[in-house]
């Protein structure tokens, strides 16, 4: 669904929206260079220089996110807003939230989730940094001026043409565009031609009948030929766009293919014959081996069927053995429990420690009884003394009351 939504947004914005972040990244890099970020950020934090598409393409998400937070905090501080530079191990959610809060205070529009910035690259990362850089440039009162294009003087290019090289097109144009006056200049008058022929005939008639011999030196003649020979050469420059050149190349390739095909066809025919012979030999050898090993193959098949039956019996028997082994383990476990209980009961029956504890307890009880008896005797003696004392006090009081009454009676 997220992929479909993203494609839908791209279709709405146009086909060039995918590459818009590359343009934004290039503009951002120019703005950062204007703000001297290399000295204030990169050299200070020992970081490498940003490439043209650093935040547009994924390379190292962790490094890109740290670079994004560092540059964003630097830009916010440059915009006269206090912002602490994030560290490498800070909470990324809190860092991104603080950056977006500062962006909103600058009037930036944030219509995307903060998780888009945690990757450290992409369209939204480029947008946030570009918006912060634009705000810093506004704070520094930087204005973009119109570019001044230098006026360049067109230099006349002198092209030296080689007279010894002519192209086919040039030759054809010269042949077509050659004026008729040139032909008329080189045409001789018929009357002049007749006069010249008559003159030559008269001169020939006046020549002697001897054999004429040349008086020119052969070495000088060869030197003159070598001197004039480069000027007599006409080199026609081939044009790759000419159909004649393509036709000649096609004929050359055809001849090369035919010649190569003849040799290759012979090699392939010989290879086919050798392969067919080898296949026949292999087939005959296979038939011979099959005939020789037929009884062994029958024995092998019989042994294989017996092995499969034995495996089935083994699997059937192993299933019963597994069940009995499980039952044996359960019985052994119960037996161990019974043995442990018997050992505990036997040790409790033969052990004299409880009897000793009982005797010690009885001895202690006897001592405590004796002490209680002594205490009871002391208490009884104390009570007896108190009663006797009380009784003596009562008797004394009675005698004291009786004596005054007797004295009173004697007086009367």
C-alpha positions as CSV (number, residue, x, y, z in Angstrom):
1,X,0.0,0.0,0.0
2,X,2.8,2.4,0.9
3,X,4.5,1.7,-2.5
4,X,1.2,2.3,-4.4
5,X,0.7,5.6,-2.5
6,X,4.2,6.7,-3.3
7,X,3.7,5.9,-7.0
8,X,0.4,7.7,-7.0
9,X,2.1,10.8,-5.5
10,X,4.8,10.6,-8.2
11,X,2.2,10.4,-10.9
12,X,0.4,13.4,-9.6
13,X,3.6,15.5,-9.4
14,X,4.9,14.4,-12.7
15,X,7.6,12.1,-14.0
16,X,10.4,14.5,-13.1
17,X,9.5,14.5,-9.4
18,X,11.8,11.5,-8.8
19,X,14.8,13.5,-9.8
20,X,13.8,16.8,-8.1
21,X,15.8,15.9,-5.0
22,X,19.0,15.8,-7.0
23,X,18.4,19.4,-8.1
24,X,17.6,20.4,-4.5
25,X,20.8,18.7,-3.3
26,X,23.0,20.5,-5.8
27,X,21.4,23.8,-4.8
28,X,21.9,22.9,-1.1
29,X,25.6,22.2,-1.7
30,X,26.1,25.6,-3.4
31,X,24.4,27.3,-0.4
32,X,26.5,25.4,2.1
33,X,29.6,26.5,0.2
34,X,28.5,30.1,0.4
35,X,28.1,29.7,4.2
36,X,31.6,28.3,4.4
37,X,30.5,25.0,5.8
38,X,33.8,23.3,5.0
39,X,35.8,25.2,7.6
40,X,33.1,25.6,10.2
41,X,31.6,22.1,10.1
42,X,33.8,19.6,8.2
43,X,37.2,20.5,9.4
44,X,36.0,21.1,12.9
45,X,34.4,17.7,13.2
46,X,36.9,15.9,11.0
47,X,34.4,15.0,8.3
48,X,34.7,14.3,4.6
49,X,33.5,16.7,1.9
50,X,29.9,16.2,0.7
51,X,29.4,14.9,-2.9
52,X,26.9,16.4,-5.3
53,X,24.3,13.7,-4.4
54,X,25.3,12.8,-0.9
55,X,21.8,13.1,0.7
56,X,20.0,12.0,-2.4
57,X,21.3,8.5,-2.6
58,X,21.7,5.9,0.2
59,X,25.3,5.0,1.0
60,X,25.7,4.7,4.8
61,X,22.5,5.5,6.7
62,X,24.1,5.9,10.1
63,X,26.8,8.2,8.8
64,X,24.3,10.2,6.6
65,X,22.0,10.7,9.6
66,X,24.8,12.0,11.8
67,X,26.0,14.3,9.0
68,X,22.4,15.5,8.6
69,X,21.9,16.3,12.3
70,X,25.3,18.0,12.5
71,X,24.7,20.3,9.5
72,X,21.1,21.0,10.7
73,X,22.2,22.0,14.1
74,X,24.9,24.2,12.7
75,X,22.4,25.9,10.4
76,X,20.0,26.5,13.2
77,X,22.7,28.1,15.3
78,X,23.8,30.2,12.3
79,X,20.1,31.4,12.1
80,X,20.5,32.9,15.6
81,X,18.6,30.0,17.3
82,X,20.2,28.2,20.2
83,X,20.5,24.5,19.4
84,X,22.8,21.9,21.0
85,X,24.7,19.8,18.5
86,X,23.5,16.2,18.7
87,X,25.9,13.5,19.6
88,X,26.3,10.1,17.9
89,X,24.5,8.1,20.6
90,X,21.6,10.5,21.2
91,X,18.0,9.4,20.7
92,X,17.3,9.9,16.9
93,X,13.6,10.5,17.5
94,X,14.2,13.3,19.9
95,X,16.8,14.9,17.6
96,X,14.5,14.8,14.6
97,X,11.6,16.2,16.6
98,X,13.7,19.1,17.8
99,X,14.9,19.9,14.2
100,X,11.4,19.8,12.9
101,X,10.3,22.1,15.7
102,X,12.9,24.7,14.8
103,X,11.9,24.3,11.1
104,X,8.3,25.1,12.0
105,X,9.4,28.2,13.9
106,X,11.1,29.4,10.7
107,X,7.8,29.0,8.8
108,X,8.7,25.8,7.1
109,X,6.0,23.4,6.0
110,X,6.3,19.9,7.6
111,X,3.7,17.6,6.0
112,X,5.6,14.3,6.3
113,X,6.3,11.9,9.2
114,X,9.5,12.4,11.2
115,X,10.5,8.8,10.4
116,X,11.4,9.9,6.9
117,X,14.4,11.8,8.3
118,X,15.8,8.9,10.3
119,X,17.2,7.2,7.2
120,X,19.6,10.1,6.6
121,X,18.8,10.5,2.9
122,X,16.0,11.2,0.6
123,X,13.8,14.0,-0.6
124,X,12.7,15.2,2.8
125,X,16.2,15.4,4.2
126,X,17.3,17.6,1.2
127,X,14.2,19.7,1.7
128,X,14.8,20.3,5.5
129,X,18.5,21.3,5.0
130,X,17.7,23.5,2.0
131,X,15.0,25.3,3.9
132,X,17.4,25.9,6.8
133,X,20.2,27.1,4.5
134,X,17.7,29.5,2.8
135,X,16.8,30.9,6.2
136,X,20.4,31.4,7.2
137,X,21.1,33.2,3.9
138,X,18.1,35.5,4.7
139,X,19.6,36.2,8.1
140,X,22.9,37.1,6.6
141,X,21.1,39.3,4.0
142,X,22.5,37.5,1.0
143,X,20.9,38.2,-2.4
144,X,21.3,36.3,-5.6
145,X,22.4,38.5,-8.4
146,X,21.8,37.9,-12.1
147,X,24.7,36.2,-13.8
148,X,27.0,38.4,-16.0
149,X,27.9,36.5,-19.1
150,X,31.3,37.6,-20.6
151,X,31.3,38.7,-24.2
152,X,33.5,36.5,-26.2
153,X,35.0,37.7,-29.5
154,X,34.6,35.2,-32.3
155,X,38.0,34.3,-33.7
156,X,38.3,33.6,-37.3
157,X,39.4,30.0,-37.6
158,X,41.8,29.5,-40.4
159,X,41.5,26.0,-41.6
160,X,44.3,24.8,-43.8
161,X,43.0,22.5,-46.5
162,X,45.3,20.0,-47.9
163,X,45.3,20.2,-51.7
164,X,46.4,16.7,-52.0
165,X,43.2,15.4,-50.3
166,X,39.8,15.6,-51.9
167,X,36.6,14.2,-50.7
168,X,34.1,12.5,-53.0
169,X,31.5,15.1,-52.2
170,X,33.9,17.9,-53.0
171,X,34.9,16.3,-56.2
172,X,31.2,15.8,-57.2
173,X,30.4,19.5,-56.3
174,X,33.3,20.8,-58.3
175,X,32.3,18.6,-61.3
176,X,28.7,19.9,-61.0
177,X,29.4,23.5,-60.3
178,X,32.2,24.0,-62.8
179,X,31.1,26.8,-65.2
180,X,30.7,26.4,-68.9
181,X,33.2,29.2,-69.5
182,X,36.0,26.9,-68.3
183,X,35.2,24.4,-71.0
184,X,35.0,27.1,-73.7
185,X,38.4,28.5,-72.6
186,X,40.0,25.1,-73.1
187,X,38.3,24.4,-76.4
188,X,40.5,25.1,-79.4
189,X,39.3,26.6,-82.6
190,X,39.0,24.2,-85.6
191,X,41.0,26.5,-87.8
192,X,43.8,26.7,-85.3
193,X,43.8,23.0,-85.0
194,X,44.1,22.5,-88.7
195,X,46.9,24.9,-88.9
196,X,48.7,23.1,-86.1
197,X,48.3,19.7,-87.7
198,X,49.6,21.1,-91.0
199,X,52.6,22.6,-89.2
200,X,53.3,19.3,-87.5
201,X,53.0,17.4,-90.8
202,X,55.5,19.8,-92.4
203,X,57.9,19.5,-89.5
204,X,57.7,15.7,-89.6
205,X,58.4,15.7,-93.3
206,X,61.5,17.8,-92.6
207,X,62.8,15.5,-90.0
208,X,65.5,13.1,-90.8
209,X,64.9,9.4,-91.0
210,X,67.4,8.6,-88.3
211,X,66.4,7.2,-84.9
212,X,65.9,9.9,-82.3
213,X,67.8,9.5,-79.1
214,X,67.1,11.3,-75.8
215,X,69.8,13.4,-74.3
216,X,68.1,13.6,-70.9
217,X,70.0,12.0,-68.0
218,X,68.2,9.1,-66.4
219,X,69.2,10.1,-62.8
220,X,68.0,13.6,-63.3
221,X,64.8,12.3,-64.7
222,X,64.2,10.0,-61.7
223,X,64.9,12.9,-59.3
224,X,62.4,15.0,-61.2
225,X,59.8,12.2,-61.0
226,X,60.4,11.8,-57.2
227,X,60.0,15.6,-56.8
228,X,56.8,15.9,-58.7
229,X,55.3,12.5,-57.6
230,X,53.7,13.8,-54.3
231,X,51.9,16.6,-56.2
232,X,50.5,14.1,-58.7
233,X,48.9,12.0,-56.1
234,X,45.2,12.5,-55.5
235,X,44.0,11.0,-52.2
236,X,40.3,10.6,-52.0
237,X,39.1,10.8,-48.4
238,X,36.5,8.2,-47.6
239,X,33.2,9.2,-46.2
240,X,31.6,6.7,-43.8
241,X,28.2,8.0,-44.7
242,X,28.5,7.1,-48.4
243,X,26.5,4.1,-49.5
244,X,29.3,3.0,-51.8
245,X,31.6,2.5,-48.8
246,X,29.0,0.5,-47.0
247,X,28.4,-1.6,-50.1
248,X,32.1,-2.3,-50.5
249,X,32.3,-3.2,-46.8
250,X,29.3,-5.6,-47.2
251,X,31.1,-7.3,-50.2
252,X,34.3,-7.6,-48.2
253,X,32.5,-9.0,-45.2
254,X,30.6,-11.4,-47.4
255,X,33.8,-12.7,-49.0
256,X,35.4,-13.0,-45.6
257,X,32.4,-15.0,-44.3
258,X,32.3,-17.2,-47.3
259,X,36.1,-18.0,-47.1
260,X,35.8,-18.6,-43.3
261,X,32.6,-20.7,-43.9
262,X,34.5,-23.0,-46.3
263,X,37.2,-23.7,-43.8
264,X,34.8,-23.9,-40.9
265,X,32.5,-26.2,-42.8
266,X,35.3,-28.6,-43.5
267,X,36.3,-28.6,-39.8
268,X,32.7,-29.1,-38.7
269,X,32.2,-32.0,-41.1
270,X,35.2,-33.7,-39.8
271,X,34.2,-33.1,-36.3
272,X,30.7,-34.4,-37.0
273,X,32.2,-37.6,-38.5
274,X,34.4,-38.1,-35.5
275,X,31.6,-37.5,-33.1
276,X,29.3,-39.9,-34.9
277,X,32.0,-42.6,-35.0
278,X,32.6,-42.0,-31.3
279,X,28.9,-42.3,-30.5
280,X,28.7,-45.5,-32.5
281,X,31.6,-46.9,-30.5
282,X,30.0,-45.9,-27.2
283,X,26.7,-47.4,-28.2
284,X,28.3,-50.7,-29.2
285,X,30.4,-50.7,-26.1
286,X,27.3,-50.0,-24.0
287,X,25.5,-52.9,-25.6
288,X,28.4,-55.3,-25.0
289,X,28.7,-54.2,-21.3
290,X,24.9,-54.6,-20.8
291,X,25.0,-58.1,-22.3
292,X,28.0,-59.1,-20.1
293,X,26.6,-57.6,-16.9
294,X,23.0,-58.6,-17.3
295,X,23.1,-61.4,-14.7
296,X,24.9,-59.0,-12.3
297,X,22.2,-56.4,-12.9
298,X,19.5,-59.1,-12.2
299,X,21.3,-60.0,-8.9
300,X,21.6,-56.4,-8.0
301,X,17.9,-55.8,-8.5
302,X,17.1,-58.9,-6.4
303,X,19.4,-57.7,-3.6
304,X,17.9,-54.3,-3.7
305,X,14.4,-55.7,-3.4
306,X,15.5,-57.8,-0.4
307,X,17.2,-54.8,1.1
308,X,14.0,-52.8,0.8
309,X,12.0,-55.6,2.5
310,X,14.6,-55.8,5.3
311,X,14.3,-52.0,5.8
312,X,10.6,-52.3,6.1
313,X,10.9,-55.1,8.7
314,X,13.5,-53.1,10.5
315,X,11.3,-50.1,10.6
316,X,8.4,-52.2,11.9
317,X,10.6,-53.8,14.5
318,X,12.2,-50.5,15.5
319,X,8.7,-49.0,16.1
320,X,8.0,-51.8,18.6
321,X,11.4,-51.5,20.2
322,X,10.9,-47.8,20.6
323,X,7.5,-48.3,22.4
324,X,9.0,-51.0,24.7
325,X,12.0,-48.8,25.4
326,X,9.7,-46.0,26.5
327,X,7.7,-48.4,28.7
328,X,11.0,-49.6,30.2
329,X,12.1,-46.1,30.9
330,X,8.7,-45.4,32.7
331,X,9.0,-48.6,34.8
332,X,12.6,-47.8,35.6
333,X,11.6,-44.3,36.8
334,X,8.9,-45.7,39.0
335,X,11.3,-48.3,40.4
336,X,13.8,-45.5,41.3
337,X,11.1,-43.6,43.1
338,X,10.1,-46.8,45.1
339,X,13.8,-47.4,46.0
340,X,14.2,-43.9,47.1
341,X,11.1,-44.1,49.4
342,X,12.4,-47.4,50.8
343,X,15.8,-45.9,51.5
344,X,14.2,-42.9,53.3
345,X,12.0,-45.2,55.4
346,X,14.9,-47.5,56.3
347,X,17.2,-44.7,57.2
348,X,14.5,-43.2,59.4
349,X,13.9,-46.6,61.2
350,X,17.6,-47.3,61.9
351,X,18.5,-43.7,62.7
352,X,18.8,-43.1,66.6
353,X,18.9,-39.3,66.3
354,X,15.1,-39.0,67.1
355,X,15.5,-41.1,70.2
356,X,18.4,-39.0,71.4
357,X,16.4,-35.9,70.8
358,X,13.5,-37.4,72.8
359,X,15.8,-38.3,75.7
360,X,17.3,-34.8,75.6
361,X,13.8,-33.3,75.6
362,X,12.7,-35.5,78.6
363,X,15.8,-34.5,80.5
364,X,15.1,-30.9,79.8
365,X,11.5,-31.3,80.8
366,X,12.5,-32.9,84.2
367,X,14.9,-30.0,84.9
368,X,12.2,-27.5,84.0
369,X,9.8,-29.4,86.3
370,X,12.3,-29.3,89.2
371,X,12.8,-25.6,88.7
372,X,9.0,-25.1,88.6
373,X,8.6,-27.2,91.8
374,X,11.2,-25.0,93.5
375,X,9.5,-21.9,92.3
376,X,6.1,-23.2,93.5
377,X,7.6,-24.0,97.0
378,X,9.1,-20.5,97.2
379,X,5.7,-19.0,96.2
380,X,3.9,-21.2,98.8
381,X,6.3,-20.2,101.5
382,X,5.9,-16.6,100.6
383,X,2.1,-16.9,100.7
384,X,2.3,-18.7,104.1
385,X,4.5,-16.0,105.6
386,X,2.1,-13.4,104.3
387,X,-1.0,-15.2,105.8
388,X,0.8,-15.6,109.1
389,X,1.8,-12.0,109.2
390,X,-1.7,-11.0,108.3
391,X,-3.1,-13.3,111.0
392,X,-0.7,-11.9,113.6
393,X,-1.6,-8.4,112.7
394,X,-5.3,-9.2,113.1
395,X,-4.7,-10.8,116.5
396,X,-2.8,-7.8,117.6
397,X,-5.5,-5.5,116.4
398,X,-8.1,-7.5,118.3
399,X,-6.1,-7.4,121.5
400,X,-5.7,-3.7,121.1
401,X,-9.5,-3.2,120.8
402,X,-10.3,-5.4,123.8
403,X,-8.0,-3.8,126.3
404,X,-9.6,-0.3,126.2
405,X,-13.2,-1.8,126.6
406,X,-12.1,-3.5,129.8
407,X,-10.6,-0.4,131.2
408,X,-13.8,1.5,130.5
409,X,-15.9,-1.1,132.3
410,X,-13.7,-1.0,135.4
411,X,-14.1,2.6,135.7
412,X,-17.8,2.5,135.7
